[in-house]
Amino acid sequence: MAINLGAVREKYGSIYSIQMGPKKVAVLSGYETVKDALVNYGEPFGEQSQVPIFERLFEGKGKPFEVNTVMNASVANVIVSVLFRKRFDYQDTQFLRLLTLIGKNVKLIGGPRIVEKGTSTAYFSDENLVALVSNLFVAGTETTASTLRWALLLMLRYPEVQKNVCDEITKVVGSAQPRIAHRTQMPYTDAVIHEVQRFANILPTSLPHATTTDVMFKNYYIPKSTEVITLLTSVLRGQTQWEKPDTFNPEHFLTSTGKFVKKDAFMPFSAGRRMCAGESLAKMELFLFFTSLMQKFTFLPPPPGVSHLDLDLTPDIGFTTRPMPHKLRALPKA
């Protein structure tokens, strides 16, 4: 985005405005302009832009709170901006209803289904459109939000990992805004995010597949139109693929010299033709949300007397593997 805005500057000068969703945003570019605004006009330009997810976390002033709603809302607003080029206020009744429906939809997917009479697939109907948009919301919101909830829970459970992540953020990012370009300079944080995805195992059975023709696979005959489940759990927790498959261990993605290494068995987004189309967006969201939260807050178990060793990592039951409902404390950093 910065490169594109730099190109705009060449045409419109160092001060111009752009439309970002519902907001018109003024852009100041170039050393002289930016320095003048921030140094010589420090007071009028000194107000901090409010980030809704941080506002919600600051409200509790260190009190334990349930993280499900704020995570779902933050991630869902990203999908809203992709689909509709707008964002909802976090208290908007229509938006809150949407989040409720997404949650109910996910629960229904994991339960018994009613078989309905098939409809024609010869054209793109309104039902097709509704299904497509619904899939984007469910797939783009629930999975990423659940991964972030797992990330925070695991940071509570393994405080030494949280400290290492925060130290790396301080070293590489400092007080600046985390950007996706920082990821290559942060191998430990990148390894932690990958290990969260591996350990959390959000879609243990992936999405159902079906054979398009009769097939012989490893000496097994599978008829055409057979539904096929690919068990991602067996890959992400495979005994032959990981040193400690059932333990949260960021070292799975680090070399002996501390460099990040991608593993072939890492496929939380599935693989092949049916792999998740939103993989790139999800990776970007996870990195930016996670590093921003770790930069701003220290996360602790709720008092009184709750040790990090007492935290339950047993997943909730459903179509997606979510952490059990829990509370945590988010203490703002100085």
C-alpha positions as CSV (number, residue, x, y, z in Angstrom):
1,M,0.0,0.0,0.0
2,A,2.9,2.4,0.9
3,I,4.3,1.9,-2.7
4,N,0.9,2.7,-4.2
5,L,0.5,5.8,-2.1
6,G,4.0,6.9,-3.1
7,A,2.9,6.7,-6.7
8,V,-0.1,8.8,-5.9
9,R,2.2,11.4,-4.3
10,E,4.0,11.8,-7.7
11,K,0.7,12.9,-9.2
12,Y,-1.0,14.8,-6.4
13,G,1.8,16.1,-4.2
14,S,2.7,15.5,-0.6
15,I,-0.8,16.1,0.8
16,Y,-3.9,14.5,-0.5
17,S,-6.9,12.4,0.7
18,I,-8.2,8.9,-0.1
19,Q,-11.3,7.1,0.7
20,M,-10.8,4.1,3.0
21,G,-14.1,2.3,3.5
22,P,-16.5,4.8,5.1
23,K,-13.7,7.2,6.1
24,K,-11.9,9.9,4.1
25,V,-8.3,9.8,5.1
26,A,-5.7,12.6,4.7
27,V,-2.3,11.5,3.6
28,L,0.9,13.3,4.4
29,S,4.0,12.2,2.6
30,G,7.6,13.3,2.3
31,Y,10.0,14.1,5.0
32,E,9.4,17.8,5.2
33,T,5.6,17.6,5.3
34,V,5.6,14.8,7.9
35,K,8.2,16.4,10.1
36,D,6.3,19.7,10.0
37,A,3.0,18.1,10.9
38,L,4.4,16.0,13.8
39,V,7.0,18.5,15.2
40,N,5.7,22.0,14.5
41,Y,2.0,21.1,14.7
42,G,2.4,18.3,17.3
43,E,-0.8,19.2,19.2
44,P,-3.3,19.3,16.4
45,F,-1.8,16.1,14.9
46,G,-1.2,14.5,18.3
47,E,-4.4,12.5,18.8
48,Q,-4.0,8.7,18.5
49,S,-6.3,7.0,16.1
50,Q,-8.5,4.6,18.0
51,V,-8.2,0.9,17.1
52,P,-11.5,-0.8,18.2
53,I,-9.9,-4.1,19.3
54,F,-7.4,-2.2,21.5
55,E,-10.3,-0.1,22.9
56,R,-12.2,-3.2,23.9
57,L,-9.2,-4.7,25.6
58,F,-8.3,-1.5,27.5
59,E,-11.9,-1.2,28.9
60,G,-11.4,-3.9,31.5
61,K,-8.3,-2.3,33.1
62,G,-6.8,-5.7,33.8
63,K,-10.0,-7.6,34.7
64,P,-10.5,-11.1,33.4
65,F,-12.6,-11.2,30.2
66,E,-13.9,-13.6,27.6
67,V,-12.0,-13.1,24.4
68,N,-14.4,-14.9,21.9
69,T,-16.6,-11.9,20.9
70,V,-13.8,-9.3,20.4
71,M,-11.7,-11.7,18.3
72,N,-14.7,-12.8,16.1
73,A,-15.7,-9.2,15.6
74,S,-12.2,-8.0,14.6
75,V,-11.6,-10.8,12.1
76,A,-15.2,-10.6,10.7
77,N,-14.7,-6.9,9.9
78,V,-11.8,-7.8,7.7
79,I,-14.1,-10.1,5.7
80,V,-16.8,-7.4,5.6
81,S,-14.3,-4.9,4.1
82,V,-13.4,-7.4,1.4
83,L,-17.0,-8.2,0.5
84,F,-18.7,-4.8,0.9
85,R,-15.8,-2.3,1.0
86,K,-17.1,-1.0,4.3
87,R,-16.6,-1.8,8.0
88,F,-19.2,-2.0,10.8
89,D,-19.1,-0.2,14.1
90,Y,-18.4,-2.9,16.7
91,Q,-21.7,-2.1,18.5
92,D,-23.8,-2.1,15.3
93,T,-26.8,-4.3,15.9
94,Q,-26.7,-5.7,12.4
95,F,-23.1,-6.6,12.8
96,L,-23.7,-8.2,16.2
97,R,-26.5,-10.2,14.7
98,L,-24.2,-11.3,11.9
99,L,-21.7,-12.6,14.5
100,T,-24.4,-14.5,16.3
101,L,-25.6,-16.1,13.1
102,I,-22.0,-17.1,12.2
103,G,-21.6,-18.8,15.5
104,K,-24.9,-20.7,15.2
105,N,-24.0,-21.7,11.6
106,V,-20.7,-23.2,12.8
107,K,-22.5,-25.2,15.5
108,L,-25.1,-26.5,13.0
109,I,-22.4,-27.6,10.5
110,G,-21.0,-29.8,13.2
111,G,-24.3,-31.4,14.0
112,P,-26.8,-33.6,12.2
113,R,-28.0,-32.4,8.9
114,I,-31.4,-32.5,7.2
115,V,-31.3,-33.9,3.6
116,E,-33.1,-31.6,1.3
117,K,-34.2,-32.0,-2.3
118,G,-31.4,-31.0,-4.7
119,T,-31.8,-27.8,-6.8
120,S,-30.5,-27.1,-10.2
121,T,-26.8,-26.1,-10.5
122,A,-27.1,-25.0,-14.1
123,Y,-27.1,-21.3,-13.2
124,F,-25.8,-19.0,-10.4
125,S,-28.9,-18.5,-8.3
126,D,-29.6,-16.2,-5.3
127,E,-29.2,-19.3,-3.2
128,N,-25.7,-19.8,-4.6
129,L,-24.8,-16.2,-3.8
130,V,-26.1,-16.5,-0.2
131,A,-24.1,-19.8,0.2
132,L,-20.9,-18.2,-1.3
133,V,-21.1,-15.1,1.0
134,S,-21.9,-17.3,4.0
135,N,-19.0,-19.5,3.3
136,L,-16.7,-16.5,3.1
137,F,-17.9,-15.3,6.5
138,V,-17.7,-18.7,8.2
139,A,-14.4,-19.8,6.7
140,G,-12.8,-16.4,7.0
141,T,-14.0,-15.5,10.5
142,E,-14.4,-18.6,12.6
143,T,-11.1,-20.3,11.7
144,T,-8.9,-17.2,12.0
145,A,-10.6,-16.0,15.2
146,S,-10.3,-19.5,16.7
147,T,-6.6,-19.6,15.9
148,L,-6.1,-16.3,17.6
149,R,-8.0,-17.5,20.7
150,W,-5.7,-20.6,20.7
151,A,-2.7,-18.3,20.4
152,L,-3.7,-16.2,23.4
153,L,-4.5,-19.3,25.5
154,L,-1.2,-20.9,24.6
155,M,0.7,-17.7,25.5
156,L,-1.0,-18.0,29.0
157,R,0.0,-21.6,29.2
158,Y,3.6,-21.0,28.1
159,P,4.7,-17.6,29.5
160,E,8.3,-18.2,28.5
161,V,7.1,-18.4,24.9
162,Q,5.1,-15.2,25.3
163,K,8.2,-13.5,26.7
164,N,10.4,-14.6,23.8
165,V,7.8,-13.3,21.3
166,C,7.6,-10.0,23.1
167,D,11.4,-9.7,23.2
168,E,11.6,-10.3,19.4
169,I,8.8,-7.8,18.7
170,T,10.6,-5.2,20.9
171,K,13.9,-5.8,19.0
172,V,12.5,-5.8,15.5
173,V,9.3,-3.6,15.6
174,G,9.8,-1.5,18.7
175,S,6.9,0.9,19.2
176,A,6.1,1.1,15.4
177,Q,3.1,-0.5,13.9
178,P,3.7,-4.1,13.0
179,R,3.7,-4.7,9.3
180,I,3.8,-7.9,7.2
181,A,7.3,-7.0,6.0
182,H,8.5,-7.6,9.6
183,R,7.7,-11.3,9.4
184,T,10.9,-12.3,7.7
185,Q,12.9,-10.6,10.4
186,M,11.0,-12.4,13.2
187,P,11.7,-16.1,12.9
188,Y,10.6,-17.0,16.4
189,T,7.3,-15.2,16.2
190,D,6.7,-16.8,12.8
191,A,7.5,-20.2,14.3
192,V,5.1,-19.6,17.2
193,I,2.2,-18.7,14.9
194,H,2.8,-21.8,12.7
195,E,3.0,-24.0,15.8
196,V,-0.3,-22.5,17.1
197,Q,-1.9,-23.5,13.8
198,R,-0.4,-27.0,14.0
199,F,-1.2,-27.6,17.6
200,A,-4.7,-26.0,17.4
201,N,-5.6,-28.2,14.4
202,I,-8.7,-26.0,13.7
203,L,-10.1,-28.2,10.9
204,P,-9.2,-31.7,11.9
205,T,-11.0,-33.3,9.1
206,S,-10.6,-30.5,6.6
207,L,-13.6,-29.9,4.3
208,P,-15.2,-32.9,2.7
209,H,-13.9,-34.0,-0.8
210,A,-15.5,-36.3,-3.4
211,T,-14.1,-38.4,-6.2
212,T,-14.9,-37.2,-9.7
213,T,-14.3,-40.6,-11.2
214,D,-13.7,-44.2,-10.2
215,V,-10.2,-44.4,-8.8
216,M,-7.7,-47.0,-7.7
217,F,-5.7,-45.5,-4.9
218,K,-2.9,-47.5,-3.2
219,N,-4.6,-50.7,-4.3
220,Y,-8.0,-49.5,-3.1
221,Y,-10.9,-49.0,-5.5
222,I,-13.0,-45.8,-4.7
223,P,-16.1,-45.3,-6.9
224,K,-17.0,-42.0,-8.5
225,S,-18.9,-39.5,-6.3
226,T,-17.6,-41.0,-3.1
227,E,-17.2,-38.4,-0.3
228,V,-13.7,-38.3,1.0
229,I,-12.5,-36.9,4.3
230,T,-8.8,-35.9,4.6
231,L,-7.8,-36.2,8.2
232,L,-5.5,-33.3,8.8
233,T,-5.0,-34.3,12.4
234,S,-3.0,-37.2,11.2
235,V,-0.7,-34.9,9.4
236,L,-0.4,-32.0,11.9
237,R,0.0,-34.5,14.8
238,G,1.8,-37.2,12.9
239,Q,4.2,-39.2,15.0
240,T,6.7,-39.5,12.2
241,Q,6.6,-35.9,11.2
242,W,7.1,-34.0,14.4
243,E,9.5,-34.3,17.3
244,K,6.8,-33.7,19.9
245,P,3.5,-34.0,18.0
246,D,1.2,-33.6,21.0
247,T,3.1,-30.8,22.6
248,F,3.1,-27.1,21.8
249,N,6.7,-26.6,20.7
250,P,7.8,-23.7,18.4
251,E,11.1,-25.4,17.9
252,H,9.3,-27.6,15.3
253,F,9.7,-24.6,12.9
254,L,13.2,-23.5,13.9
255,T,16.6,-24.7,12.9
256,S,19.4,-25.2,15.4
257,T,20.6,-21.6,14.6
258,G,17.1,-20.1,15.2
259,K,16.1,-19.6,11.6
260,F,12.5,-20.3,10.5
261,V,11.9,-23.5,8.5
262,K,8.7,-24.5,6.8
263,K,7.7,-28.2,7.1
264,D,6.0,-30.2,4.4
265,A,3.7,-31.7,6.9
266,F,2.4,-28.2,7.9
267,M,-1.0,-28.1,6.0
268,P,-3.7,-26.5,8.2
269,F,-5.1,-25.0,5.0
270,S,-5.2,-28.4,3.3
271,A,-3.3,-28.9,0.0
272,G,-3.9,-29.4,-3.7
273,R,-6.7,-28.0,-5.8
274,R,-9.1,-27.7,-2.8
275,M,-6.7,-26.0,-0.5
276,C,-8.0,-22.9,1.3
277,A,-8.4,-20.0,-1.1
278,G,-7.9,-17.6,1.8
279,E,-4.6,-18.9,3.0
280,S,-2.6,-15.7,2.1
281,L,-5.2,-13.4,3.8
282,A,-5.4,-15.7,6.9
283,K,-1.6,-15.7,7.3
284,M,-1.4,-12.0,7.0
285,E,-4.3,-11.5,9.5
286,L,-2.8,-13.9,12.0
287,F,0.6,-12.3,12.0
288,L,-0.7,-8.7,12.2
289,F,-3.3,-9.4,14.9
290,F,-1.0,-11.6,17.0
291,T,2.0,-9.2,16.9
292,S,-0.1,-6.2,17.6
293,L,-1.7,-7.8,20.6
294,M,1.6,-9.1,21.9
295,Q,3.1,-5.6,21.4
296,K,0.4,-3.8,23.4
297,F,-0.4,-6.3,26.2
298,T,0.9,-8.8,28.6
299,F,-1.6,-11.7,28.8
300,L,-2.1,-13.5,32.2
301,P,-4.5,-16.1,33.6
302,P,-7.5,-14.8,35.6
303,P,-6.9,-14.5,39.4
304,P,-7.2,-15.6,42.1
305,G,-4.8,-18.5,42.4
306,V,-4.9,-19.7,38.7
307,S,-1.6,-21.0,37.6
308,H,-0.6,-21.2,34.0
309,L,-0.1,-24.9,34.6
310,D,-3.8,-25.2,35.5
311,L,-5.1,-24.0,32.1
312,D,-7.1,-26.6,30.2
313,L,-6.0,-27.1,26.6
314,T,-8.8,-29.6,25.9
315,P,-10.6,-28.4,22.7
316,D,-14.3,-27.7,22.5
317,I,-16.3,-30.1,20.3
318,G,-17.6,-28.9,17.0
319,F,-16.9,-28.7,13.3
320,T,-13.9,-26.5,14.1
321,T,-11.6,-27.2,17.0
322,R,-12.0,-24.2,19.3
323,P,-10.6,-23.7,22.8
324,M,-13.0,-24.1,25.7
325,P,-14.6,-20.9,26.9
326,H,-12.1,-19.1,29.2
327,K,-11.2,-15.8,30.5
328,L,-7.9,-14.0,30.6
329,R,-6.3,-10.7,31.7
330,A,-4.8,-8.2,29.3
331,L,-2.4,-5.8,31.0
332,P,-1.4,-2.8,28.9
333,K,2.3,-2.3,28.5
334,A,3.9,0.9,29.5
